Amino acid sequence: MSLPSDQIPRDAVFLRRLVTALTVVMMGGLIAIAVVIVFRFPDPTPVVPENLPLPAGSTISAVTQGKGWIAIVTDQQQILIFNTGTGKLTQTVEIKTAQ
């Protein structure tokens, strides 16, 4: 049995409005969190120059950049440090892991 809208108890009307308001606030909060994530955490992927001489058969595992240099970690357990101005290899670091 349904009651006409003028016979709905005041508590039920208050509860319905409260649930609607809380739903709107929750949706606004989720949208705000999504916006913060998108604008605060962009994906700044470092650009790797095409002309860097990598050892034959090696692939890049990680890249990091500094002022005037770029370091590339290869799958052959090496860190190759290049000069960004000239593109020449300036240092090679062998990674030794604990046995």
HULIN-V542712 format. One record per backbone hydrogen bond with DSSP energy under -0.5 kcal/mol. CO is the residue of the C=O (numbers start at 0). NH is the residue of the N-H. E is the energy in kcal/mol with one decimal. If there is no record, write none. Layout:
<<CO & NH & E> <CO & NH & E>>
//
This chain:
<<3 & 6 & -2.3> <4 & 7 & -0.8> <8 & 12 & -1.9> <9 & 13 & -2.5> <10 & 14 & -2.5> <11 & 15 & -2.4> <12 & 16 & -2.2> <13 & 17 & -2.4> <14 & 18 & -2.5> <15 & 19 & -2.1> <16 & 20 & -2.5> <17 & 21 & -2.5> <18 & 22 & -2.0> <19 & 23 & -2.1> <20 & 24 & -2.3> <21 & 25 & -2.4> <22 & 26 & -2.4> <23 & 27 & -2.3> <24 & 28 & -2.2> <25 & 29 & -2.2> <26 & 30 & -2.2> <27 & 31 & -2.3> <28 & 32 & -2.4> <29 & 33 & -2.2> <30 & 34 & -2.3> <31 & 35 & -2.3> <32 & 36 & -2.4> <33 & 37 & -2.3> <34 & 38 & -2.5> <35 & 39 & -2.6> <36 & 40 & -1.6> <41 & 43 & -1.1> <42 & 44 & -1.9> <45 & 47 & -0.6> <46 & 48 & -0.6> <48 & 51 & -0.9> <51 & 53 & -1.1> <54 & 57 & -1.8> <58 & 74 & -1.7> <61 & 72 & -2.7> <63 & 70 & -3.2> <65 & 67 & -0.9> <65 & 68 & -0.8> <67 & 83 & -1.4> <68 & 65 & -2.6> <69 & 81 & -3.0> <70 & 63 & -2.3> <71 & 73 & -0.5> <71 & 79 & -3.1> <72 & 60 & -3.7> <72 & 61 & -1.5> <73 & 76 & -1.0> <76 & 94 & -2.7> <77 & 73 & -2.5> <77 & 79 & -0.5> <78 & 80 & -0.5> <78 & 92 & -2.7> <79 & 71 & -2.8> <79 & 81 & -0.6> <80 & 89 & -3.0> <80 & 90 & -1.6> <81 & 69 & -2.1> <82 & 86 & -2.5> <87 & 82 & -2.5> <90 & 80 & -3.0> <91 & 93 & -0.5> <92 & 78 & -2.7> <93 & 95 & -0.6> <94 & 96 & -0.6>>
//
